[in-house]
């Protein structure tokens, strides 16, 4: 059962978190290339791209709820719920979710609103968004390393 839960947890992380990290990272440069709605040709395509990237982030973020749920089930089956590496990973996962929900997605929505209202995108907003996206990605990278290395674990690595 543990192997099945661990496999599902890893698959959920790859399938759900991977697209969010990629789409969120692509969003700021795509937003800088976009111009307000109402334009034709490649510019309109750029606005469509920004909207699609935001949608990918939102949909896969909701799917990402499966990652900690399956992770907790796996940890329970392995008997490692009290291990420091796991508690740290849980805290970092919560922080990553918080950054995504509180900063990344709302900033994307704000930029899309600017474009929909035919206003040019403020570069400071895209830079700030890129920073929050980088923090989100760094938190997930740290969780991934902790899941692999498991410092202090007696379950073997």
Backbone as a ProteinNet text record, in pm:
[ID]
protein_1_A
[PRIMARY]
XXXXXXXXXXXXXXXXXXXXXXXXXXXXXXXXXXXXXXXXXXXXXXXXXXXXXXXXXXXXXXXXXXXXXXXXXXXXXXXXXXXXXXXXXXXXXXXXXXXXXXXXXXXXXXXXXXXXXXXXXXXXXXXXXXXXXXXXXXXXXXXXXXXXXXXXXXXXX
[TERTIARY]
82.4	0	86.6	198	286.8	341.9	381.6	437.6	333.5	210.3	103	79.7	70	48.3	164.1	286.5	403.3	403.8	369.5	363.2	258.1	141.5	35.5	74.9	142.2	188.6	288.2	384.4	485.4	420.9	332.5	262.4	178.8	109.5	29	117.9	233.6	325.8	374.6	410	459.6	349.5	232.6	122.8	58.9	49.1	-20.9	72.7	182.9	271.1	358.2	401.2	485.7	425.6	303	243.5	226.6	198.4	183.8	317.8	425.6	555.8	596.8	570.4	607.5	519.2	388.1	296.2	315.4	334	354.5	485.1	586.7	714.4	705.6	622	605.5	518.4	435.6	337.2	399.7	495.1	546.4	604.8	692	741.7	631.8	536	424.7	341.3	321.9	244.3	316.7	449.2	525.6	511.6	495.1	479	337.2	242.2	101.6	70.9	-27.4	-77.8	-227.8	-290.2	-433.1	-519.8	-634.8	-730.9	-776.6	-824.7	-874.9	-778.6	-658.3	-560.3	-579	-529.5	-539.7	-403.1	-404.2	-280.2	-205.6	-70.3	12	-10	-48.2	-70.8	-190.2	-297.8	-415	-379.3	-292.4	-247.9	-171.5	-91.4	-16.4	-111	-219.3	-317.4	-384.2	-415.5	-475.1	-379.4	-252.2	-151.6	-148.3	-150.2	-148.3	-270.8	-385	-508.3	-501.6	-449.2	-435.7	-339.1	-227.3	-131.5	-194.4	-273.8	-342.7	-441.6	-511.7	-609	-538.6	-425.2	-347.5	-305.9	-258.5	-216.9	-332.8	-449	-564.4	-614.2	-625.8	-678.2	-582.7	-455.2	-360.2	-332.6	-350.8	-338.9	-447.6	-567.7	-676.1	-647	-593	-556.4	-443.7	-360.9	-246.7	-282.7	-408	-452.7	-428.4	-428.5	-404.5	-263.1	-168.7	-29.4	-14	-53	-36.3	-128.4	-245.8	-336	-270.7	-220.4	-153.8	-22.9	43.9	167.2	143.7	38.1	6.6	-33	-108.5	-146	-21.8	70.7	195.4	277.1	289.4	366	306	174.3	106.1	137.5	131.8	160.1	306	395.6	538.3	576.3	486.8	514.7	616.2	614.3	713.1	649.1	525.7	455.9	527.5	605.7	674.1	815.8	863.1	1001	1017.3	1131.7	1159.7	1156	1210.4	1211.6	1069.8	980.2	841.9	767.7	786.9	721.4	767.7	897.8	950.6	889.8	879.3	819.1	673.2	600.8	460.5	450.9	537	536.3	571.6	672	711.3	603.5	535	424.7	312.5	281.5	179.1	221.8	349.5	400.2	389.6	424.6	415	270.3	178.1	36	-8.5	38.2	3.5	54.4	177.4	234.1	153.4	118.2	40.7	-96.4	-165.6	-302.1	-306.1	-212.3	-217.2	-146.8	-48.2	31.3	31.6	61.3	79.4	-52.7	-153.1	-280.1	-346.4	-353	-412.2	-334.1	-201.6	-121.4	-147.3	-162.2	-195.6	-331.6	-428.1	-562.1	-557.9	-477	-464.2	-407.3	-308.3	-248.6	-348.9	-424	-526.6	-633.2	-670.4	-767.1	-713.6	-585.8	-524.6	-537.2	-509	-516.9	-660.8	-754.2	-895.5	-949.5	-896.6	-940.3	-860	-785.5	-707.1	-601.1	-549.2	-438.9	-309.9	-199.8	-72.1	-32.1	36.9	80.1	196.2	184.2	289.5	403.2	521.8	636.4	666.5	645.4	670.6	584	461.5	373.2	426.9	482.1	535	663.4	742.7	865.2	829.9	734.2	688.8	631	552.1	495.1	605.6	705.5	817.3	888	900.7	964.1	881.2	751.5	666.6	665.9	666.3	672.2	803.1	911.4	1040.4	1041.2	979.7	969.5	887.5	775.4	690.8	771.6	843.9	923	1035.1	1099.4	1207.2	1154.4	1038	977.6	951.2	896.1	869.2	997	1099.6	1227.8	1285.2	1273	1322.3	1245.2	1114.1	1033.1	1076.2	1100.1	1142.3	1273.5	1370.1	1498.6	1478.7	1397.4	1371.2	1306.3	1217.2	1151.2	1249.7	1351.6	1450.6	1557.1	1612.9	1724.1	1677	1563.8	1506.8	1610.8	1665.7	1771.6	1724.1	1804.2	1772.6	1676.3	1633.5	1535	1599	1522.1	1568.1	1501.3	1424.9	1355.9	1442.8	1565.2	1655.1	1630.6	1738	1726.3	1775.2
-119.7	0	125.7	120.4	235.9	272	171.8	197.8	260.2	215.3	272.7	418.9	446	583.4	674.2	625.4	704.6	731.6	631.3	649.2	753	744.5	841.5	982.1	991.2	1120.8	1184.3	1107.1	1159.2	1195	1109.8	1140.9	1267.8	1281.2	1402.8	1526.5	1515.4	1629.1	1665.5	1566.6	1593.4	1650.8	1588.7	1628.6	1760.7	1787	1907.2	2025.4	2002.6	2113.7	2155.4	2059.1	2090.2	2195.2	2175.2	2274.8	2412.7	2417.4	2547.3	2620.2	2549.8	2615.8	2666	2587.9	2629.7	2745.4	2730.9	2835	2965.5	2955.2	3075.9	3145.5	3067.7	3126	3190.6	3136.6	3192.1	3317.4	3333.9	3442.3	3582.1	3618.1	3756.3	3799.3	3718.3	3763.4	3770.7	3679.4	3683.8	3809.4	3847.1	3968.1	4093.5	4093.1	4209.5	4227.2	4116.7	4123.3	4160.4	4141.5	4166.5	4315.6	4354.2	4491.7	4484.9	4596.6	4594.6	4527	4479.8	4411.2	4502	4441.1	4517.4	4517.3	4471.2	4465.7	4335.8	4337.2	4218.6	4154.4	4033.7	3967.7	3909.5	3916.1	3852.6	3911.1	4036.7	4099	4033.8	4012.4	3946.7	3805.3	3739.5	3606.4	3611.8	3716.7	3730.5	3745	3821.4	3835.8	3701.6	3628.4	3495.8	3402.8	3412.7	3330.1	3359.8	3486.9	3526.4	3470.5	3482.6	3431	3279.4	3210.3	3064.9	3023.7	3093.2	3060.8	3077.8	3182.1	3202.4	3089.1	3049.6	2939.8	2809.7	2782.5	2662.9	2667.6	2782.9	2796.8	2768	2823.3	2804	2661	2598.9	2462	2364	2373.8	2279.6	2307.3	2431.1	2460.4	2386.3	2385.2	2310.5	2160.8	2110.7	1968.9	1937.7	2038.3	2020.4	1986.9	2004.4	1967.9	1819.2	1740.6	1596.6	1566.3	1655.2	1628.6	1618.8	1718.9	1702.7	1595.9	1577.8	1473.8	1336.6	1308.5	1180.1	1171.4	1285.3	1287.4	1252.8	1309	1276.8	1129.8	1077.8	936	847.7	885.7	810.2	816.6	935.9	952.8	870.9	867.9	789	640.3	594.4	453.8	418.4	515	490.4	511.9	574.1	600.3	711.1	813.1	921.1	1057.2	1059.3	1186.5	1281.9	1231.3	1317.5	1355.7	1307.4	1336.1	1482.4	1537.7	1678.8	1716	1628.8	1659.5	1667.4	1585.1	1586.7	1709.2	1740.8	1859.7	1985.3	1992.6	2105.8	2109	1993.5	1985.8	2030.4	1991.9	2032.5	2184.4	2241.2	2386.5	2458.9	2408.7	2472.1	2456.2	2342.9	2322.4	2421	2440	2537.9	2678.4	2709.5	2841	2858.7	2755.6	2763.1	2784.6	2711	2728.6	2870.1	2920	3055.9	3160.4	3145.2	3239	3233.9	3114.3	3100.1	3165.7	3136.1	3185.9	3335.3	3381.8	3520.6	3619.4	3572.3	3666.3	3637.8	3513.5	3483.1	3493.5	3419	3420.3	3558.3	3628.5	3763.5	3861	3851.4	3939.8	3909.1	3781.9	3744.9	3803	3790.6	3844.2	3995.3	4063.1	4208.7	4247.3	4173.4	4201.6	4174.7	4067.8	4037.3	4146.4	4196	4305.9	4430.6	4461.6	4576.1	4560.5	4441.3	4416.4	4425	4369	4374.2	4516.8	4601.2	4740.9	4830.7	4767.2	4837.6	4929.5	4891.4	4966.4	4889	4959.5	4888.3	4823	4712.4	4639.8	4715.3	4740.2	4806.6	4706.5	4739.5	4648.2	4613.1	4705.7	4676.8	4561	4553	4442.3	4308.7	4307.3	4180.5	4141.1	4239.7	4210.1	4154.1	4215.9	4168.4	4027.1	4005.7	3873	3770.1	3806.9	3714.6	3679.5	3775.6	3750.2	3650	3673.5	3580.5	3441.8	3437.6	3308.6	3237.7	3311.2	3252.5	3196.9	3269.3	3220.6	3092	3091.3	2971.1	2852.6	2874.2	2766.2	2720.1	2813.5	2778.9	2696.4	2732	2653.9	2510.3	2493.8	2359	2281.5	2349.6	2281.8	2233.1	2313.8	2276.2	2156.1	2157.1	2042.1	1916.5	1928.9	1813.2	1756.5	1842.8	1796.3	1729.1	1788.9	1727.2	1590.2	1575.1	1446	1339.5	1381.5	1285.9	1255.9	1359.1	1342.8	1292.1	1342.4	1305.8	1306.3	1423.6	1430.1	1377.2	1289.8	1232.4	1115.5	1077.7	969.9	833.3	748.1	611	513.8	567.2	479.1	446.7	497.1	471	564.7	598.9	692.9	631.4
0	0	0	74.9	83.6	-53.2	-131	-264	-356.2	-345.9	-426.7	-387.8	-258.3	-212.6	-252.4	-236.4	-274	-424.2	-503	-648.5	-687.2	-625.8	-654.2	-610.4	-495.5	-444.4	-542.7	-588	-681.1	-815	-865	-990.9	-978.2	-866.8	-846	-843.3	-779	-773.3	-913.1	-990.8	-1126.8	-1214.4	-1209.2	-1298.3	-1256.2	-1126.2	-1080.1	-1056.3	-989.4	-954.2	-1072.3	-1151.8	-1266.9	-1359.8	-1407.4	-1496.5	-1432.7	-1302.4	-1236.5	-1236.3	-1203.4	-1198.6	-1336.6	-1439.2	-1574.7	-1622	-1609.8	-1657.7	-1580.4	-1449	-1368.9	-1407.5	-1440.4	-1481.9	-1620	-1704.9	-1840.5	-1841.3	-1740	-1738.1	-1743.4	-1654.9	-1658	-1792.8	-1856.7	-1986.6	-2093.3	-2087	-2183.5	-2161.2	-2035.6	-2004.8	-2053.4	-2046.4	-2094.2	-2245.9	-2316.8	-2463	-2504.1	-2414.9	-2447	-2441.1	-2518.8	-2514	-2492.5	-2462.3	-2430.7	-2536.3	-2490.5	-2576.7	-2690	-2795.3	-2908.6	-3025.2	-3004	-3112.2	-3189.6	-3312.1	-3397	-3413.6	-3464.4	-3501.7	-3384.1	-3391.1	-3288.5	-3149.2	-3141.9	-3011.6	-2942.3	-3018.4	-2961.4	-2916	-2990.9	-2952.8	-2820.7	-2800.2	-2675.5	-2556.7	-2572.6	-2465.2	-2438.2	-2541.7	-2527	-2452.7	-2482.8	-2415.4	-2266.2	-2229.6	-2089.2	-2017.2	-2079.1	-2019.8	-2002.9	-2103.2	-2096	-1984.5	-1972.6	-1866.7	-1728	-1711.6	-1583	-1556.9	-1658.9	-1642.5	-1604.7	-1668.6	-1635.4	-1488.5	-1443.3	-1303	-1208.3	-1237.5	-1150.7	-1146.9	-1264.2	-1271.9	-1204.5	-1237.2	-1180.2	-1032.3	-988.5	-845.6	-768.2	-823.7	-757.2	-757.6	-867.1	-872.2	-773.7	-745.9	-656.9	-514.2	-477.8	-342.8	-317.1	-423.8	-409.7	-359.2	-387.2	-349	-197	-119.3	25.9	85.4	27.5	79.6	64.3	-55.5	-78.3	0	15.9	93.5	239.4	296.8	436.2	451.8	355.3	360.5	350.4	264.8	249.7	378	436.1	559.9	673.2	679.8	782.2	763	637.2	608.7	637.9	619.2	643.7	790.5	866.5	1007.2	1029.7	943	953.9	980.3	1027.2	1047.9	1142.6	1233.5	1329.5	1290.4	1178	1135.8	1096.8	1133	1107.3	960.5	874.6	731.2	676.3	729.6	682.4	734.6	859.9	916.5	843	813.9	736.8	597.4	534.6	401	401.9	504.2	516.3	530.9	614.9	634.8	505	432.5	305.9	198.8	200.3	106.6	134.8	262.9	300.3	259.6	277.4	236.7	85.9	10.4	-136.5	-179.1	-118.1	-150.4	-115.3	-1.9	38.6	-59.1	-105.2	-203.5	-332.6	-375.3	-498.8	-485.5	-376.3	-357.5	-325.8	-244.8	-198.5	-290.9	-367.1	-446	-595.8	-635.5	-777.7	-854.5	-813	-887.1	-887.4	-773.4	-778.3	-867	-867.2	-953.3	-1100.3	-1133.3	-1271	-1309	-1218.9	-1245.4	-1265.3	-1186.1	-1198.3	-1335.3	-1380.8	-1511.3	-1622.4	-1611.6	-1712.5	-1713.3	-1595.8	-1587.5	-1657.7	-1635.9	-1704.9	-1856.5	-1903.4	-2048.2	-2097.8	-2021	-2059.6	-2061.4	-1973.3	-1967	-2061.8	-2150.1	-2253.1	-2193.6	-2079.1	-2018.6	-2042.4	-2062.3	-2076.6	-1944.7	-1953.3	-1834.2	-1770.3	-1641.4	-1565.6	-1543.5	-1592.2	-1581.8	-1435.9	-1344	-1202	-1153.7	-1205	-1166.4	-1216.2	-1338.2	-1390.2	-1318.2	-1278.6	-1204.1	-1066.2	-1000.1	-868.4	-881.1	-984.9	-1007.6	-1031.3	-1108.6	-1133.8	-1003.4	-913.4	-784.4	-702.6	-694.6	-619.1	-681.9	-813.6	-882.5	-851.2	-847.8	-812.5	-671.4	-578.4	-439.7	-436.6	-507.4	-515.9	-568.8	-677.6	-738.3	-645.4	-577.1	-484.7	-367.1	-317.1	-208.5	-253.8	-374.5	-424.3	-450.4	-499.4	-521.5	-388.3	-285	-153.3	-98.7	-116.4	-72.9	-148	-276.3	-356.4	-303.9	-275.3	-222	-86.4	-0.7	129.9	115.5	19	-2	-50.1	-121.7	-172.6	-68	-5.7	88.1	224.5	272.8	402.3	513.2	543.9	645.4	781	838.5	968.8	962.8	842.5	829.2	858.6	919.1	942.5	846.1	750	654.8	535	531.8	419.5	306.6	234.7	122.9	-4.5
[MASK]
+++++++++++++++++++++++++++++++++++++++++++++++++++++++++++++++++++++++++++++++++++++++++++++++++++++++++++++++++++++++++++++++++++++++++++++++++++++++++++++

